């Protein structure tokens, strides 16, 4: 299969491309710079120069492929518009893919968020849809949800579209800008590893290599209009995570009371994220696609030391 990948030099993309090539697929990656082009070539992919603003170029690339994996974002919009603008910019990209792939039965697999169904007071399953936008719940999460829903809706246009919901923490030896490095940097700045309240709210995690395998399986055989859960550790109490980090950093772990969470408190703008609970199941993904996480779990991976370089 000839696969077009947008976002191939990012954290997940740089694992997805080798995974596809090892399985015998031919990959063309989108590159907007010489640096990105060189990185794609080093991964074994062919290079297509362009960017996410060139919708006609994306349509052409999708039409020329046997399938599309999209894990790219308009990061250039962050300084001026924040995550709302980044998420909103994905909608026209999804529609462009839809125009190119309509009626072909070709696969389109995009990245989503494990938190998109909201707090259901139970583990989220692959059958739980992303929450819709409404006037009472505006914000980044809901804008991002509209992208997920748009991808799922493309199944009605004869596209084998699906969304891989990635765990809150996708860990690896190359994780430089994910949530885990952010927590570690915050702990070093504050002098302790904080957790909200009693820390009983649960988070989920997955190794990025297992994420790459799931994208490949969804591309190869995933039914249309489905969500898949890239989750290995389905419910780690935040306090357990904080204490694990504390032990490796040589810092204390401590509860952060509600009145000290927000700016200029401990977590600041991250408060609305770290205080949520995200239990999640991967049962349907495993049964349907035969996906089985094989890499180290989050707490075991912390023992490998790559998040805590000496010096």
N, C-alpha and C positions, 0 to 999 in steps of 0.2 A: 504494500500500500504506500502511495506517495502522500505524505502528511505535511501540511503547512502548519508551522508552529509560530505563534506570536507570543513573545515573552520568553524566548528560548535561552536568554542569558541571565534571567532572574534566578532566584533561589530554587523554585520548583522546576522551571524550564530547563535549567542546566543539568537536572537529573532525568527529566522526561526524555530529552533528546537521546542520550546514550541508551536509555531503556528501550526506546523505539528502534534504534539502529541495531541493538543486540538481538531484537526479535525479528530482524529481517526487513524492516520498513525503510523506505527512503524518506529523508526529512529535508525540508526547505524551511529555513528560519528567517524571520523578519529582522533586518538590521538597519538602524537609523544612523550609525556612525561606523567609522573604520574600526574602532575598538570593538564594537559589537560584532561586526563582520568577522574579525579575527577570532573572537571567542567562539562564534558559531562554527567556523571552519575547524577550530581545534577540537570541537565536540564531534566532528564528523558530518555536520550538516552542510547542505548547499545554502547559499546566501541569496536573499532577495532584498535589495535595498529599498527602503521606504519607511513610513512611520504611521502611527495610528490615526493621524489626521487625514491621510489620503484614503478616503473610503473607496474610491474607484479602484485604487491599487489593491486594497484588501479584498474587494469583490473578485478581482481578476485572479489573485493568488488562490482564493478559495475555490473558484471555478476550475482552476488548473490542477487542483489536488483531488485526492480520493477521500480526504477527510481533514478536519481542522481541529487543532487544540489551541485554545486561547487562554493564556495566563498572563497577559500583559495589561498594564494600567497606564493612564496618562499622569505619571508622577510629576510632570512639569506643572501641573495645575495645583499642586499642594500649597505652594507659598501664597497664591492669591485667592484660591477658593476652597482650600481644605479638602477633606475626604468627600464632602457632598459633590464638589465639582468633579473629582476623579471618578466617582461612581456614575454621575450623570453622563459623563462623556462616553461611557461604555454602551449606553443604549443605542446610539446611532451605529456603533460598530456591530452590535448584535444584529440590528436590522440590515446592515450591509451584507453580513454573512447570510442572512435569511434570503435576501434577494438572489444571491449567487447560488445557493444550494437548494432552493425550493424545488420540490418534486423529484429530487435526485436520489433520495434515500441515503445520502452520504452522512457520515457522523460529524457532529459538532460537539465538542466537549469543552466546557468552560469551568473556571474555578468559582466556587461559592463559599459561603460562610456557614459554619456549623450552628451559628446563633440565629440564622434567618427565621426559623419558626417561632422564635421568642421563648419566653419562660413558660413551659407547659406543666411545671410541677411534676415532671416525670422525664425519663430519658427520651430525647428526640429521636424519632425514627425516620427512615427514608421516605415514608408515606406522609410525613408532615410537610405541607407546603410552606413556602416563605410567606410571611405575613404581608398582606397588601398595604399599600399606602392609604392613609386617610388623614383628615384634617387634625385629628387628635394625636397622631403619632408621626409627625414629620421628623426628619433627621437622617443622618448618614445611613443607619441600618436600613431604614425603609427605602431610601433611594437605591441602595445596593440590592435590596429585595426585588425591586422592579426589574433590575437586570436579570436576576435569576428567573423570575417569572416569564420574562420575555424569551429567554432561552428555552424554557420548558414549552412555551406556547408554539415555538417553531415546529414542534412535532406534528402539529395540525397542518403544516405546509409541506409535509412529505420529507422532513429532515430528521435524521436519527440523532436528535439533540438531547443532551443530558448535562447535569451540573454535578461536579465533584465538590462536595462541601468539605473543606479542609479544617482540621482540628485547630483549636485556639493556638496551640504551640506545635509548630512543625520543626523538629530539631534535627541537627546534622553537624558535621564538622565544618561546614561552610556557612552556617547561620550567623550572619553579622548584624542584621537589622530587624530580626524578629522580636517577639514579645519577651523571650527569655533573656537575650542580651540587654533589653531595656530594663527588665527587673534587676539584673545584676548591676548595671550601671547606677540605677537608682539606689540600690542598697549600699554601694560604695560611697555614693554622695551623702546619704543620710547617716551612715554608720551602723545601720541594722537592717535586717530584712523584715519588712512589714507585711502583715496580712490583715484584711478587713474583719473587724469584729472578732468572732470566735474562729474564723477561717474555715468554717464548715462548708462554705460554698465550693462546688466542685468544678474542676476544669478538665479538659481533655487534651490529648497529645498524640502525635504520630511522627515516626521518622520520615524524613522527606523522600528517602528511597522507596518506602512503601507507598507514598503518595504517587510517585512516578509510575509504579506498577499498576496502581488503580486507574490512572489516566489511560494507560495503554489498554487495559482490559475493557474500560468503558468505550474506547475508540473501536476496538476490535469486535466486541459482541454485545455492548450494552443496548438494551431496548430503548426506544424513543420515549422522550418526555419523562425521564426518571431522574431522581436525585440519588447520589451515591455518597456514602460516608467514609471519608479518609480519616478514620479514628481508630487508634490502637488501644490507648489507655482511655477508657470511656468515662472515668470519674475519679480524678485525683483531688482530694480536699486541698484547698489553697494553702491551708496551714502546713500540710505535709510537704508541699512544694517549697514553701518559705523555709521550713526547717531544714530541708535537704540542701537548699542554696546556702543557708546560714552555716551549716557544718562544713561546707566546702570553701566558703569565703572566710571562715574564722571570725564571723560576726554573730551577734545574738539575733534571734528571731523574736518579734514582739507584735502584739495586737495593736492595730491603729484604730482608735475610737472614731465613731461617725463624725464627730465635730472636727477631727484632724485629718480627714481624708482629702478634702478638696483643697484647691489653691488658696493660700500658699502651704497647704498641708502636704502629706506624704505622697499621695498618688496624683494629686492635681487633676489634669484633664483626663487621666486614665481611670478616674474613680468609677465612672458609669460602666466601665468594662470589668474592672477587677472585682466589683461587688456582685456581679451576676453569677448565676450558677448554670453550668452548661453540661449536664449529663447527656450522654449520647450513646446510641446503639449502632452497631455496624452489621447486625445479623442479616438483614436483607441483602446488603452489598456482598457479604461473604457467600450467601446461599445462591444468589443470582449470577454473580460473576466469578465465583471461585477464588476471590481475593482473600489471602491470609497474610497479615503482617508478619514479617520474619526478622526484622531488625530489633535492636534493643529498645525496651521501653524507656520512657523519659527519665525516671529516677536512676535506672541502670546506666543510661547514656551519660548522665552527669558524672559517673565514676570514671569515664574515659578521659576526663580532664581537659578536653579541648575548649570548654567554655571558661576555663580558669587557667590561662597561660601564666607561667611563672614570670615574675618581674613586673 
